[in-house]
């Protein structure tokens, strides 16, 4: 009697959670951050979101408005602007960014 081969069921792919960040100017970034729903690395998510913002806009990122971790449409943890502000010394305040942008667009290249 010939042996019949049985196909192994492929294990479902489970990726890392996605850090979804909304910046003060309305830009949204979505970055996959290594980890599990039990061990979310918010500092890594913030760093990657800022890099993505800079890469996309070629500008210094403004402050975070809100953010959350999600996977397959399920939100694991949400963060407010207050919770995200601890390491935003490098982030340019939105008002300063807008005034600098307006100055450049009007031809006044002095900045502030």
PEGISUL-V943245 format. One record per residue. PHI is phi as a letter, one per 20 degrees, with the letter a starting at -180 (NA if undefined). Layout:
BEGIN
phi:PHI
phi:PHI
END
This chain:
BEGIN
phi:NA
phi:f
phi:f
phi:d
phi:e
phi:d
phi:e
phi:f
phi:f
phi:f
phi:f
phi:f
phi:e
phi:d
phi:e
phi:f
phi:f
phi:d
phi:e
phi:d
phi:d
phi:d
phi:e
phi:f
phi:e
phi:n
phi:f
phi:c
phi:d
phi:c
phi:c
phi:f
phi:c
phi:g
phi:q
phi:c
phi:g
phi:e
phi:c
phi:e
phi:d
phi:f
phi:f
phi:f
phi:f
phi:f
phi:f
phi:f
phi:f
phi:f
phi:f
phi:f
phi:f
phi:f
phi:f
phi:f
phi:d
phi:m
phi:c
phi:f
phi:f
phi:f
phi:f
phi:f
phi:e
phi:a
phi:a
phi:b
phi:d
phi:b
phi:b
phi:l
phi:n
phi:d
phi:e
phi:e
phi:b
phi:d
phi:c
phi:e
phi:g
phi:f
phi:f
phi:e
phi:e
phi:g
phi:d
phi:d
phi:f
phi:f
phi:f
phi:e
phi:g
phi:g
phi:f
phi:f
phi:f
phi:f
phi:f
phi:f
phi:f
phi:f
phi:f
phi:f
phi:f
phi:e
phi:o
phi:e
phi:e
phi:f
phi:o
phi:e
END
